[in-house]
Amino acid sequence: MSVSMCNGVLRTLKIILNDAVHDEIIQKSPADGVKALKETEKATETYHRALTEQEQKDFMREMESDYYYEFVALLLCTGMRSGEAAALTWSDLDYKQNVIHVTKTVTYDEDGMIGIGNPKSEAGKRDIPLNDTIKGVLSSQRKKLGNILPLKDNRVFVSVYGSVVHNQAINRAISGALSRLEAQGRPIERFTAHALRDTFATRYIEQGGSPQTLKTILGHSSLAMTMDLYSHVLPNIKQQEMDNLKIVL
């Protein structure tokens, strides 16, 4: 298994065993002192999967009836990381400046306990511009939760149990939609929540967006990181731009 998968299993085991200690089923957790594996893999060495436009359309249509539809839609429309969306509060939505303030993310400690902390880099703290589609997604989420929530210090997204949304829950929802599509004879290659970020970036570049601007929206620390990850999209864009270029000789 991958390092991230092993660490995810370890977090889950620690939560279960710590609860067993609390309930006096066992005296001590055998997972105490077991440290998470170190993440040595670079982002550019990770498999990045972007959905085609048809896959995106089919998948989102199948997700419409899912509880986590708005969560998934926000990832697709903003390129936010799953942990950043899970940590988002209503006070982070700035309709005066027309941006989402991304200032925090979901974190896990060595015992698997969930918390809210800072993004993994200073570049991760950023403002993402709002557009009509994103505003529609947020409005739909507001209606789903009801209009009784105060505007400050309340999460935009909560799990079906009323707690912080785990990445695993989103991946399960995605997997469920893909299984339903497969049963309908419309299979899509399997992917996880991170593919929604890749899909956003791919659509952004395909539709003429600037890589430099994309870098700031994604919260990358360098333009090189953005270019390394999404350079596969650029050849077609370069050809289109050259075709549109008019130089008088």
CYANA upper distance limits for C-alpha pairs under 8 A (distance plus 0.5 A):
  1 MET  CA      5 MET  CA      6.61
  1 MET  CA      6 CYS  CA      6.84
  2 SER  CA      6 CYS  CA      6.74
  3 VAL  CA      7 ASN  CA      6.69
  3 VAL  CA     37 LEU  CA      6.84
  3 VAL  CA     38 LYS  CA      7.97
  3 VAL  CA     39 GLU  CA      6.96
  4 SER  CA      8 GLY  CA      6.59
  4 SER  CA     39 GLU  CA      7.91
  5 MET  CA      9 VAL  CA      6.78
  6 CYS  CA     10 LEU  CA      6.68
  6 CYS  CA     37 LEU  CA      8.10
  7 ASN  CA     11 ARG  CA      6.63
  7 ASN  CA     36 ALA  CA      6.11
  7 ASN  CA     37 LEU  CA      6.93
  8 GLY  CA     12 THR  CA      6.87
  9 VAL  CA     13 LEU  CA      6.70
 10 LEU  CA     14 LYS  CA      6.63
 10 LEU  CA     36 ALA  CA      7.76
 10 LEU  CA    112 GLY  CA      7.94
 11 ARG  CA     15 ILE  CA      6.84
 11 ARG  CA    110 GLU  CA      7.83
 11 ARG  CA    111 ASP  CA      6.80
 11 ARG  CA    112 GLY  CA      4.50
 11 ARG  CA    113 MET  CA      8.07
 12 THR  CA     16 ILE  CA      6.84
 12 THR  CA    112 GLY  CA      7.01
 13 LEU  CA     17 LEU  CA      6.55
 13 LEU  CA     31 ALA  CA      8.04
 14 LYS  CA     18 ASN  CA      6.37
 14 LYS  CA     29 SER  CA      8.11
 14 LYS  CA     31 ALA  CA      6.53
 14 LYS  CA     32 ASP  CA      8.20
 14 LYS  CA    111 ASP  CA      6.15
 14 LYS  CA    112 GLY  CA      6.44
 15 ILE  CA     19 ASP  CA      6.70
 15 ILE  CA    111 ASP  CA      7.47
 15 ILE  CA    112 GLY  CA      6.47
 15 ILE  CA    113 MET  CA      7.51
 16 ILE  CA     20 ALA  CA      6.80
 17 LEU  CA     21 VAL  CA      6.84
 17 LEU  CA     29 SER  CA      5.94
 17 LEU  CA     30 PRO  CA      8.15
 17 LEU  CA     31 ALA  CA      7.90
 18 ASN  CA     22 HIS  CA      6.74
 18 ASN  CA     29 SER  CA      6.59
 19 ASP  CA     23 ASP  CA      6.59
 20 ALA  CA     24 GLU  CA      6.63
 20 ALA  CA     25 ILE  CA      5.64
 20 ALA  CA     26 ILE  CA      6.39
 20 ALA  CA     29 SER  CA      8.37
 21 VAL  CA     25 ILE  CA      6.38
 21 VAL  CA     26 ILE  CA      5.58
 21 VAL  CA     27 GLN  CA      6.10
 21 VAL  CA     28 LYS  CA      6.49
 21 VAL  CA     29 SER  CA      7.03
 28 LYS  CA     32 ASP  CA      8.40
 32 ASP  CA    111 ASP  CA      8.21
 35 LYS  CA    110 GLU  CA      6.92
 36 ALA  CA    110 GLU  CA      7.00
 41 GLU  CA     45 GLU  CA      7.06
 41 GLU  CA     46 THR  CA      7.76
 42 LYS  CA     46 THR  CA      7.30
 44 THR  CA    225 MET  CA      7.99
 44 THR  CA    228 ASP  CA      7.12
 44 THR  CA    229 LEU  CA      6.55
 48 HIS  CA    195 ALA  CA      7.17
 48 HIS  CA    198 ASP  CA      7.20
 48 HIS  CA    229 LEU  CA      8.13
 49 ARG  CA    191 PHE  CA      7.56
 49 ARG  CA    195 ALA  CA      5.74
 49 ARG  CA    198 ASP  CA      6.92
 49 ARG  CA    199 THR  CA      8.01
 50 ALA  CA    195 ALA  CA      5.97
 50 ALA  CA    196 LEU  CA      7.53
 50 ALA  CA    198 ASP  CA      5.62
 50 ALA  CA    199 THR  CA      4.86
 50 ALA  CA    202 THR  CA      7.33
 51 LEU  CA     55 GLU  CA      6.14
 51 LEU  CA     56 GLN  CA      6.15
 51 LEU  CA    195 ALA  CA      7.72
 51 LEU  CA    196 LEU  CA      8.22
 51 LEU  CA    199 THR  CA      6.12
 52 THR  CA     56 GLN  CA      6.52
 52 THR  CA    199 THR  CA      8.38
 53 GLU  CA     57 LYS  CA      6.69
 54 GLN  CA     58 ASP  CA      6.66
 55 GLU  CA     59 PHE  CA      6.39
 55 GLU  CA    188 ILE  CA      7.24
 56 GLN  CA     60 MET  CA      6.55
 57 LYS  CA     61 ARG  CA      6.66
 58 ASP  CA     62 GLU  CA      6.82
 59 PHE  CA     63 MET  CA      6.71
 59 PHE  CA    177 ALA  CA      7.51
 59 PHE  CA    178 LEU  CA      7.77
 59 PHE  CA    181 LEU  CA      8.32
 60 MET  CA     64 GLU  CA      6.77
 60 MET  CA     69 TYR  CA      8.39
 60 MET  CA     73 ALA  CA      8.19
 62 GLU  CA    177 ALA  CA      6.50
 62 GLU  CA    180 ARG  CA      8.39
 62 GLU  CA    181 LEU  CA      7.84
 63 MET  CA     68 TYR  CA      8.46
 63 MET  CA     69 TYR  CA      6.12
 63 MET  CA    174 ILE  CA      8.25
 63 MET  CA    177 ALA  CA      6.57
 64 GLU  CA     69 TYR  CA      6.14
 65 SER  CA     69 TYR  CA      7.55
 66 ASP  CA    173 ALA  CA      7.87
 67 TYR  CA    160 VAL  CA      8.19
 68 TYR  CA     72 VAL  CA      6.79
 68 TYR  CA    170 ILE  CA      7.47
 68 TYR  CA    173 ALA  CA      7.62
 69 TYR  CA     73 ALA  CA      6.53
 70 GLU  CA     74 LEU  CA      6.57
 70 GLU  CA    137 VAL  CA      6.29
 70 GLU  CA    138 LEU  CA      7.86
 70 GLU  CA    140 SER  CA      7.77
 70 GLU  CA    141 GLN  CA      6.60
 71 PHE  CA     75 LEU  CA      7.01
 71 PHE  CA     85 ALA  CA      7.84
 71 PHE  CA    157 PHE  CA      7.51
 72 VAL  CA     76 LEU  CA      6.82
 72 VAL  CA    170 ILE  CA      8.05
 72 VAL  CA    193 ALA  CA      8.19
 72 VAL  CA    196 LEU  CA      8.17
 73 ALA  CA     77 CYS  CA      6.60
 73 ALA  CA    137 VAL  CA      7.40
 74 LEU  CA     78 THR  CA      6.44
 74 LEU  CA     79 GLY  CA      8.34
 74 LEU  CA     80 MET  CA      8.09
 74 LEU  CA     85 ALA  CA      8.25
 74 LEU  CA    134 ILE  CA      7.12
 74 LEU  CA    137 VAL  CA      7.21
 74 LEU  CA    138 LEU  CA      8.43
 75 LEU  CA     79 GLY  CA      5.74
 75 LEU  CA     80 MET  CA      5.70
 75 LEU  CA     81 ARG  CA      7.34
 75 LEU  CA     82 SER  CA      7.46
 75 LEU  CA     85 ALA  CA      7.83
 75 LEU  CA    196 LEU  CA      6.48
 75 LEU  CA    197 ARG  CA      6.74
 75 LEU  CA    200 PHE  CA      8.42
 76 LEU  CA     80 MET  CA      8.35
 76 LEU  CA    196 LEU  CA      5.38
 76 LEU  CA    197 ARG  CA      6.58
 76 LEU  CA    199 THR  CA      7.30
 76 LEU  CA    200 PHE  CA      5.90
 77 CYS  CA    133 THR  CA      8.09
 77 CYS  CA    134 ILE  CA      6.92
 77 CYS  CA    200 PHE  CA      6.74
 78 THR  CA    128 ILE  CA      7.65
 78 THR  CA    134 ILE  CA      8.22
 78 THR  CA    197 ARG  CA      8.12
 78 THR  CA    200 PHE  CA      7.24
 78 THR  CA    217 ILE  CA      8.23
 79 GLY  CA    196 LEU  CA      7.40
 79 GLY  CA    197 ARG  CA      4.72
 79 GLY  CA    198 ASP  CA      7.76
 79 GLY  CA    199 THR  CA      8.44
 79 GLY  CA    200 PHE  CA      5.86
 79 GLY  CA    201 ALA  CA      7.17
 79 GLY  CA    217 ILE  CA      7.94
 79 GLY  CA    218 LEU  CA      6.51
 80 MET  CA     84 GLU  CA      6.77
 80 MET  CA     85 ALA  CA      6.91
 80 MET  CA    197 ARG  CA      6.85
 80 MET  CA    218 LEU  CA      7.16
 81 ARG  CA     85 ALA  CA      6.95
 81 ARG  CA    194 HIS  CA      7.55
 81 ARG  CA    197 ARG  CA      7.32
 82 SER  CA     86 ALA  CA      6.71
 82 SER  CA    167 ASN  CA      6.75
 82 SER  CA    193 ALA  CA      7.43
 82 SER  CA    194 HIS  CA      7.93
 83 GLY  CA     87 ALA  CA      6.73
 83 GLY  CA    105 THR  CA      5.49
 83 GLY  CA    106 VAL  CA      5.22
 83 GLY  CA    107 THR  CA      8.12
 83 GLY  CA    166 HIS  CA      8.29
 83 GLY  CA    167 ASN  CA      7.53
 84 GLU  CA     88 LEU  CA      6.78
 84 GLU  CA    102 VAL  CA      7.47
 84 GLU  CA    104 LYS  CA      6.67
 84 GLU  CA    105 THR  CA      4.78
 84 GLU  CA    106 VAL  CA      6.99
 84 GLU  CA    119 PRO  CA      8.27
 85 ALA  CA    105 THR  CA      7.99
 85 ALA  CA    157 PHE  CA      8.08
 86 ALA  CA    105 THR  CA      7.65
 86 ALA  CA    106 VAL  CA      7.13
 86 ALA  CA    155 ARG  CA      8.00
 86 ALA  CA    156 VAL  CA      8.12
 86 ALA  CA    157 PHE  CA      6.52
 86 ALA  CA    158 VAL  CA      8.00
 86 ALA  CA    164 VAL  CA      6.97
 86 ALA  CA    165 VAL  CA      6.02
 86 ALA  CA    166 HIS  CA      8.03
 87 ALA  CA    104 LYS  CA      6.74
 87 ALA  CA    105 THR  CA      5.65
 87 ALA  CA    106 VAL  CA      6.19
 87 ALA  CA    116 ILE  CA      7.02
 87 ALA  CA    155 ARG  CA      7.09
 87 ALA  CA    156 VAL  CA      8.48
 87 ALA  CA    157 PHE  CA      8.48
 87 ALA  CA    164 VAL  CA      8.14
 88 LEU  CA     92 ASP  CA      6.97
 88 LEU  CA    102 VAL  CA      7.84
 88 LEU  CA    104 LYS  CA      7.95
 88 LEU  CA    105 THR  CA      8.28
 88 LEU  CA    155 ARG  CA      6.15
 88 LEU  CA    156 VAL  CA      6.26
 88 LEU  CA    157 PHE  CA      7.84
 89 THR  CA     93 LEU  CA      7.93
 89 THR  CA    152 LYS  CA      7.63
 89 THR  CA    153 ASP  CA      6.52
 89 THR  CA    154 ASN  CA      5.69
 89 THR  CA    155 ARG  CA      4.57
 89 THR  CA    156 VAL  CA      5.53
 89 THR  CA    157 PHE  CA      8.48
 90 TRP  CA    151 LEU  CA      6.12
 90 TRP  CA    152 LYS  CA      6.40
 90 TRP  CA    153 ASP  CA      7.42
 90 TRP  CA    154 ASN  CA      6.52
 90 TRP  CA    155 ARG  CA      6.72
 90 TRP  CA    156 VAL  CA      6.09
 91 SER  CA    151 LEU  CA      6.57
 91 SER  CA    152 LYS  CA      5.39
 91 SER  CA    153 ASP  CA      7.05
 91 SER  CA    154 ASN  CA      8.23
 92 ASP  CA    100 ILE  CA      6.31
 92 ASP  CA    101 HIS  CA      5.52
 92 ASP  CA    102 VAL  CA      7.55
 93 LEU  CA     98 ASN  CA      8.45
 93 LEU  CA     99 VAL  CA      6.96
 93 LEU  CA    100 ILE  CA      5.30
 93 LEU  CA    101 HIS  CA      6.93
 94 ASP  CA     98 ASN  CA      6.12
 94 ASP  CA     99 VAL  CA      5.83
 94 ASP  CA    100 ILE  CA      6.45
 94 ASP  CA    101 HIS  CA      7.65
 95 TYR  CA     99 VAL  CA      6.96
 98 ASN  CA    129 PRO  CA      6.51
 98 ASN  CA    130 LEU  CA      5.91
 98 ASN  CA    131 ASN  CA      8.49
 99 VAL  CA    127 ASP  CA      6.29
 99 VAL  CA    128 ILE  CA      5.77
 99 VAL  CA    129 PRO  CA      4.77
 99 VAL  CA    130 LEU  CA      5.55
100 ILE  CA    127 ASP  CA      5.94
100 ILE  CA    128 ILE  CA      5.55
100 ILE  CA    129 PRO  CA      6.86
100 ILE  CA    130 LEU  CA      7.22
101 HIS  CA    125 LYS  CA      8.15
101 HIS  CA    126 ARG  CA      6.66
101 HIS  CA    127 ASP  CA      5.20
101 HIS  CA    128 ILE  CA      7.19
102 VAL  CA    124 GLY  CA      7.85
102 VAL  CA    125 LYS  CA      5.92
102 VAL  CA    126 ARG  CA      5.80
102 VAL  CA    127 ASP  CA      6.46
102 VAL  CA    128 ILE  CA      7.94
103 THR  CA    118 ASN  CA      7.09
103 THR  CA    119 PRO  CA      7.33
103 THR  CA    124 GLY  CA      7.90
103 THR  CA    125 LYS  CA      5.32
103 THR  CA    126 ARG  CA      7.35
104 LYS  CA    116 ILE  CA      7.09
104 LYS  CA    117 GLY  CA      5.94
104 LYS  CA    118 ASN  CA      5.05
104 LYS  CA    119 PRO  CA      5.86
104 LYS  CA    125 LYS  CA      7.85
105 THR  CA    116 ILE  CA      6.17
105 THR  CA    117 GLY  CA      5.99
105 THR  CA    118 ASN  CA      6.35
105 THR  CA    119 PRO  CA      6.01
106 VAL  CA    114 ILE  CA      7.44
106 VAL  CA    115 GLY  CA      6.26
106 VAL  CA    116 ILE  CA      5.13
106 VAL  CA    117 GLY  CA      6.68
107 THR  CA    114 ILE  CA      6.26
107 THR  CA    115 GLY  CA      5.57
107 THR  CA    116 ILE  CA      6.06
107 THR  CA    117 GLY  CA      6.42
108 TYR  CA    112 GLY  CA      5.96
108 TYR  CA    113 MET  CA      5.92
108 TYR  CA    114 ILE  CA      5.16
108 TYR  CA    115 GLY  CA      6.59
109 ASP  CA    113 MET  CA      5.99
109 ASP  CA    114 ILE  CA      7.31
109 ASP  CA    115 GLY  CA      8.35
119 PRO  CA    124 GLY  CA      5.77
119 PRO  CA    125 LYS  CA      7.03
120 LYS  CA    124 GLY  CA      7.08
121 SER  CA    125 LYS  CA      8.01
121 SER  CA    221 SER  CA      7.80
122 GLU  CA    221 SER  CA      8.25
123 ALA  CA    216 THR  CA      7.95
123 ALA  CA    219 GLY  CA      5.47
123 ALA  CA    220 HIS  CA      6.46
123 ALA  CA    221 SER  CA      5.74
124 GLY  CA    218 LEU  CA      8.12
124 GLY  CA    219 GLY  CA      4.84
124 GLY  CA    220 HIS  CA      7.28
124 GLY  CA    221 SER  CA      8.23
125 LYS  CA    219 GLY  CA      7.43
126 ARG  CA    216 THR  CA      7.59
126 ARG  CA    217 ILE  CA      7.61
126 ARG  CA    219 GLY  CA      7.02
127 ASP  CA    217 ILE  CA      7.65
128 ILE  CA    217 ILE  CA      6.19
130 LEU  CA    134 ILE  CA      6.52
130 LEU  CA    135 LYS  CA      7.12
131 ASN  CA    135 LYS  CA      6.69
132 ASP  CA    136 GLY  CA      6.60
133 THR  CA    137 VAL  CA      6.89
134 ILE  CA    138 LEU  CA      6.80
135 LYS  CA    139 SER  CA      6.53
136 GLY  CA    140 SER  CA      6.63
137 VAL  CA    141 GLN  CA      6.78
138 LEU  CA    142 ARG  CA      6.63
139 SER  CA    143 LYS  CA      6.86
140 SER  CA    144 LYS  CA      6.72
141 GLN  CA    145 LEU  CA      6.83
141 GLN  CA    156 VAL  CA      7.95
141 GLN  CA    157 PHE  CA      8.19
142 ARG  CA    146 GLY  CA      6.50
142 ARG  CA    147 ASN  CA      7.15
142 ARG  CA    156 VAL  CA      8.11
143 LYS  CA    147 ASN  CA      6.96
145 LEU  CA    149 LEU  CA      8.41
149 LEU  CA    154 ASN  CA      7.78
150 PRO  CA    154 ASN  CA      7.53
157 PHE  CA    164 VAL  CA      8.01
157 PHE  CA    165 VAL  CA      7.40
158 VAL  CA    162 GLY  CA      5.69
158 VAL  CA    163 SER  CA      5.88
158 VAL  CA    164 VAL  CA      5.87
158 VAL  CA    165 VAL  CA      6.03
159 SER  CA    163 SER  CA      5.68
159 SER  CA    164 VAL  CA      6.36
159 SER  CA    165 VAL  CA      5.28
159 SER  CA    166 HIS  CA      8.20
165 VAL  CA    169 ALA  CA      7.40
165 VAL  CA    170 ILE  CA      8.29
166 HIS  CA    170 ILE  CA      7.38
167 ASN  CA    171 ASN  CA      6.78
167 ASN  CA    193 ALA  CA      8.10
168 GLN  CA    172 ARG  CA      6.59
169 ALA  CA    173 ALA  CA      6.77
170 ILE  CA    174 ILE  CA      6.69
170 ILE  CA    193 ALA  CA      7.23
171 ASN  CA    175 SER  CA      6.52
171 ASN  CA    192 THR  CA      6.05
171 ASN  CA    193 ALA  CA      6.40
172 ARG  CA    176 GLY  CA      6.59
173 ALA  CA    177 ALA  CA      6.87
174 ILE  CA    178 LEU  CA      6.76
174 ILE  CA    191 PHE  CA      8.37
174 ILE  CA    192 THR  CA      7.47
174 ILE  CA    193 ALA  CA      7.93
175 SER  CA    179 SER  CA      6.61
175 SER  CA    190 ARG  CA      7.93
175 SER  CA    191 PHE  CA      8.37
175 SER  CA    192 THR  CA      8.37
176 GLY  CA    180 ARG  CA      6.80
177 ALA  CA    181 LEU  CA      6.76
178 LEU  CA    182 GLU  CA      6.64
178 LEU  CA    187 PRO  CA      7.46
178 LEU  CA    188 ILE  CA      7.02
178 LEU  CA    190 ARG  CA      7.60
179 SER  CA    183 ALA  CA      6.74
179 SER  CA    187 PRO  CA      8.35
180 ARG  CA    184 GLN  CA      6.84
181 LEU  CA    185 GLY  CA      6.95
181 LEU  CA    186 ARG  CA      5.59
181 LEU  CA    187 PRO  CA      6.07
181 LEU  CA    188 ILE  CA      7.90
182 GLU  CA    186 ARG  CA      5.68
182 GLU  CA    187 PRO  CA      4.64
182 GLU  CA    188 ILE  CA      7.64
183 ALA  CA    187 PRO  CA      8.22
191 PHE  CA    195 ALA  CA      6.70
192 THR  CA    196 LEU  CA      8.29
193 ALA  CA    197 ARG  CA      8.00
194 HIS  CA    198 ASP  CA      7.12
195 ALA  CA    199 THR  CA      6.44
196 LEU  CA    200 PHE  CA      6.66
197 ARG  CA    201 ALA  CA      6.84
198 ASP  CA    202 THR  CA      6.60
199 THR  CA    203 ARG  CA      6.61
200 PHE  CA    204 TYR  CA      6.56
201 ALA  CA    205 ILE  CA      6.82
201 ALA  CA    214 LEU  CA      7.59
201 ALA  CA    230 TYR  CA      7.82
202 THR  CA    206 GLU  CA      6.53
202 THR  CA    230 TYR  CA      7.24
202 THR  CA    233 VAL  CA      7.03
203 ARG  CA    207 GLN  CA      6.53
204 TYR  CA    208 GLY  CA      7.17
204 TYR  CA    209 GLY  CA      5.69
204 TYR  CA    214 LEU  CA      7.98
205 ILE  CA    209 GLY  CA      5.27
205 ILE  CA    210 SER  CA      7.25
205 ILE  CA    211 PRO  CA      7.43
205 ILE  CA    233 VAL  CA      7.49
205 ILE  CA    234 LEU  CA      7.84
205 ILE  CA    237 ILE  CA      8.17
206 GLU  CA    233 VAL  CA      7.30
206 GLU  CA    234 LEU  CA      8.25
206 GLU  CA    237 ILE  CA      6.91
208 GLY  CA    237 ILE  CA      7.88
209 GLY  CA    213 THR  CA      7.86
209 GLY  CA    214 LEU  CA      7.61
210 SER  CA    214 LEU  CA      6.65
211 PRO  CA    215 LYS  CA      6.56
211 PRO  CA    223 LEU  CA      7.92
211 PRO  CA    226 THR  CA      7.58
211 PRO  CA    227 MET  CA      7.69
212 GLN  CA    216 THR  CA      7.38
212 GLN  CA    223 LEU  CA      6.86
213 THR  CA    217 ILE  CA      6.92
214 LEU  CA    218 LEU  CA      6.57
214 LEU  CA    226 THR  CA      8.17
215 LYS  CA    219 GLY  CA      6.56
215 LYS  CA    220 HIS  CA      5.82
215 LYS  CA    221 SER  CA      8.18
215 LYS  CA    222 SER  CA      7.66
215 LYS  CA    223 LEU  CA      6.47
215 LYS  CA    226 THR  CA      6.38
216 THR  CA    220 HIS  CA      6.88
220 HIS  CA    225 MET  CA      7.22
220 HIS  CA    226 THR  CA      7.24
221 SER  CA    225 MET  CA      7.93
222 SER  CA    226 THR  CA      7.50
223 LEU  CA    227 MET  CA      6.68
224 ALA  CA    228 ASP  CA      6.43
225 MET  CA    229 LEU  CA      6.75
226 THR  CA    230 TYR  CA      6.65
226 THR  CA    231 SER  CA      8.41
227 MET  CA    231 SER  CA      5.59
230 TYR  CA    234 LEU  CA      7.91
231 SER  CA    235 PRO  CA      8.18
233 VAL  CA    237 ILE  CA      7.50
234 LEU  CA    238 LYS  CA      6.44
235 PRO  CA    239 GLN  CA      6.82
236 ASN  CA    240 GLN  CA      6.80
237 ILE  CA    241 GLU  CA      6.62
238 LYS  CA    242 MET  CA      6.57
239 GLN  CA    243 ASP  CA      6.62
240 GLN  CA    244 ASN  CA      6.81
241 GLU  CA    245 LEU  CA      6.66
